[in-house]
Amino acid sequence: MKNLKQIILLLTVSVMSFSCGSDDDGNSNDNGVLIYGGTEYQLKAGMIQDYGEYYDGLYNFDIYLVTSDIVESDGEPIPEDSEFSGVYFELFTSNPSDLAEGTYAFGDNVEVNSYTYANLFIDSSIEDYNGISINSGTFTVLENGSTYEFSFQGTSTDGTSFSGSYTGSLGTYDYSDEFDRSANASAVETNRTSLRK
């Protein structure tokens, strides 16, 4: 009887260990995927950059999602890998503290739940940024806070379709003091210094 209990205990521990190991292996370090022109790129990390009030209750947050971990170099976030791919969106919301949940659509006008600039970067490096402009699509925030959940889709200027999703934490960076946008929002050059050269 004692031997039977030990065998059952051993089997239970073995099954639990196998299950935990399988879960860990499945998670790896991938938090999402970018599909561009039929090719899948596994997204590992992302960041949200707060550029503060654009004008009159409209706030600007930028999202980068990349196939590399992100590290800091001279105080600036950069991809850890020498070559990386990913997607970037410059988004506008009425929420001053975080990117509000909802769908953001590409358009010509800077307004709540919109973006007027976004791009893909495929097989890029810091020195050679291969940006491909996006000219249509949507970016949906399904969850915000300590964990973010995004989905996105659209087309690039060369007519190639893209789509993707991301679930996970984001590195947060506050650049709200960098720009004085109160005078004339349309005249402000919003230069992004981290991934886009």
C-alpha positions in Angstrom: 0.0 0.0 0.0 2.8 2.4 0.9 4.5 1.6 -2.4 1.3 2.3 -4.3 1.0 5.7 -2.7 4.6 6.5 -3.5 4.0 5.5 -7.2 0.9 7.7 -7.4 2.8 10.6 -5.8 5.7 10.2 -8.2 3.3 10.0 -11.2 1.5 13.2 -10.0 4.7 15.1 -9.5 6.0 13.9 -12.9 2.8 15.0 -14.7 2.8 18.4 -12.9 6.5 19.0 -13.8 5.8 18.1 -17.5 2.8 20.4 -17.6 4.7 23.3 -16.1 7.7 22.7 -18.5 5.4 22.6 -21.5 3.8 25.9 -20.5 7.1 27.6 -20.1 8.4 26.3 -23.4 5.2 27.6 -25.2 5.6 31.1 -23.8 9.3 31.5 -24.9 9.9 35.3 -25.3 7.3 36.0 -28.0 4.4 38.3 -27.2 2.9 38.7 -30.6 3.2 38.5 -34.4 3.5 40.8 -37.3 2.4 39.4 -40.7 3.7 41.3 -43.7 3.4 40.1 -47.2 2.8 36.6 -46.0 5.9 36.5 -43.8 5.5 36.2 -40.0 7.7 38.1 -37.6 7.6 37.2 -33.9 7.2 40.3 -31.7 9.2 40.1 -28.5 8.9 43.5 -26.9 7.4 47.0 -27.3 7.4 50.4 -25.8 5.0 53.3 -25.4 6.3 56.8 -25.6 4.2 59.6 -24.0 4.6 62.9 -25.9 2.0 64.7 -23.8 -0.7 67.1 -25.0 -0.6 67.7 -28.8 -3.2 70.5 -28.5 -6.5 71.2 -26.7 -7.2 67.9 -24.9 -5.6 65.7 -27.6 -2.7 63.5 -26.4 0.0 61.8 -28.4 1.3 58.3 -27.6 3.7 56.4 -29.8 3.8 52.6 -30.0 6.8 50.5 -31.1 6.5 46.7 -31.4 9.7 44.9 -32.3 11.2 41.4 -32.9 14.0 42.2 -30.4 14.3 42.9 -26.7 14.7 46.6 -26.0 17.6 48.0 -24.0 18.8 51.5 -23.2 21.9 53.1 -24.7 22.9 56.5 -23.5 19.4 56.8 -21.9 17.6 56.0 -25.2 15.7 52.8 -25.9 17.0 50.7 -28.8 16.6 47.2 -30.0 19.1 44.8 -28.5 19.5 42.8 -31.7 21.6 44.2 -34.5 18.8 43.4 -37.0 15.1 43.7 -36.2 11.7 44.1 -37.7 8.5 45.6 -36.3 5.8 48.3 -36.6 5.4 51.8 -35.3 2.2 53.9 -34.8 1.8 57.6 -33.7 -1.6 57.6 -32.0 -3.9 60.3 -30.6 -6.3 60.0 -27.7 -8.3 62.1 -25.3 -6.8 60.2 -22.3 -3.9 62.2 -20.8 -2.5 59.3 -18.8 -2.5 56.3 -21.1 -3.5 55.1 -24.6 -7.3 54.7 -24.3 -9.0 51.5 -25.3 -10.7 51.6 -28.6 -10.0 51.5 -32.4 -7.7 54.1 -34.0 -8.1 54.6 -37.7 -5.6 56.0 -40.2 -6.6 59.4 -41.7 -5.4 62.8 -42.8 -6.7 64.6 -39.7 -5.1 64.6 -36.2 -8.1 63.8 -34.0 -9.2 61.5 -31.1 -8.8 57.8 -32.0 -6.7 58.5 -35.1 -3.2 58.2 -36.5 -1.8 60.0 -39.4 1.7 58.4 -39.5 2.8 54.8 -39.1 5.3 52.5 -40.6 6.7 49.0 -40.8 10.4 48.3 -40.6 11.6 45.0 -42.0 15.1 43.6 -41.6 16.4 46.9 -40.2 19.2 48.1 -38.1 19.9 51.3 -36.2 22.2 52.5 -39.0 19.9 51.2 -41.8 16.3 51.8 -41.0 14.1 50.3 -43.7 10.9 52.1 -43.1 7.8 51.3 -45.1 5.0 53.8 -44.8 1.5 52.7 -43.9 -1.4 54.4 -45.7 -4.5 52.6 -44.4 -5.7 50.5 -41.6 -6.6 50.3 -37.9 -4.9 49.9 -34.6 -7.1 48.5 -31.8 -6.3 48.8 -28.0 -8.1 45.9 -26.3 -6.4 46.3 -23.0 -4.1 48.9 -21.4 -2.3 49.4 -18.1 0.3 46.9 -16.8 -0.5 44.5 -19.6 -1.4 45.8 -23.1 -3.3 43.9 -25.8 -3.3 45.3 -29.4 -4.4 44.1 -32.8 -3.7 45.9 -36.0 -4.1 45.6 -39.8 -3.8 47.6 -43.0 -1.8 48.2 -46.1 1.5 49.9 -46.8 2.1 52.4 -49.6 3.4 49.7 -51.9 0.0 47.9 -51.6 1.2 45.1 -49.3 -1.2 44.1 -46.6 -0.1 43.6 -43.0 -1.7 42.5 -39.7 -0.7 41.5 -36.3 -1.3 41.4 -32.6 0.6 41.9 -29.3 -0.1 41.0 -25.7 2.3 41.9 -22.9 4.0 44.7 -21.0 5.6 47.7 -22.6 8.6 49.8 -21.7 7.3 53.3 -20.9 9.1 56.5 -21.7 7.9 60.1 -21.0 8.9 62.7 -23.6 6.0 65.1 -22.7 8.5 67.9 -21.8 10.4 67.7 -25.1 8.0 69.6 -27.3 6.2 73.0 -26.8 3.1 72.3 -28.8 0.9 75.0 -27.3 1.7 77.7 -30.0 0.8 75.9 -33.2 0.4 72.1 -33.3 0.6 71.9 -37.1 4.0 73.5 -37.1 5.6 71.2 -34.6 8.1 68.7 -35.9 7.7 65.5 -33.9 11.1 64.0 -34.3 11.4 60.5 -32.9 14.9 59.8 -31.8 14.9 56.2 -30.6 14.1 53.8 -33.5 13.3 56.1 -36.4 16.3 58.0 -37.9 
